[in-house]
Amino acid sequence: MRRKALLYLLIAQAVGCTAHPQNARNSEQRHFSMEQEIVPVRRPVNVPPEVLEILRRDELATRSGDARRPPSEIPATWFVGSEIHLNGPNEIDLVVLPRLLETVPAENAHLFGANVARFWVFRKTPTGYNLVFAESVHDLEVLLSRTKGYRDLRTTSATAVSVTILLFRFNGVKYDLYKKVTKPEDKTSPG
């Protein structure tokens, strides 16, 4: 698994989806991966109760492996958040992904798929948090480029034969798919 993860990081670098070195001006994390043991959430924050209520309505999150657990009992410990600024320094938004749990089997294992995990992005508004993005991918990068004032998002996913990169732009309410690029997997790298 580690060799495959290294391969994905190399692919991400080749197509421009890298975890850029952070400087004092921009110290927030911009690159997230389902493989948190390789790309950990550097400054994790607890998911606010208001966000947890939205997550409890997410179709994938409610497909708990334990049919006895109603959505209202999905715990915040299943998720980890990271603060991000999508629209300037005064708005503190949130990237949320499934937390890696130590239990086997993990209660939230259904949030991880075959080489993907669910990512959610929440925009903070004066009336609360709005879900503006939800996709199951391998990596999520918050870009410096902007659309309608909000930073663009790029995702990366890979199979044995291809790498798919999706670019999302903010439409004023949520993020929409803007561009999709699928490239063949590089068969020349050792793996």
Buried (B, 14 or more C-beta within 10 A) or exposed (E): EEEEBBBBBEBBEEEEBBBEEEEEEEEBBBBBBBBBEEBBBEEBBEBBEEBBBBBBEBEBBBEBEEEEEEBEEBEBEBBBBBBBBBBEEEBEBBBBBBBBBEEEEBBBBBBBBEBBBBBBBBBBEEEEBBBBBBBBBBBBBBBEEBBEEBBBBBBBBBEEEEBBBBBBBBEEEBBEEBEEEEEEBEEEEEE
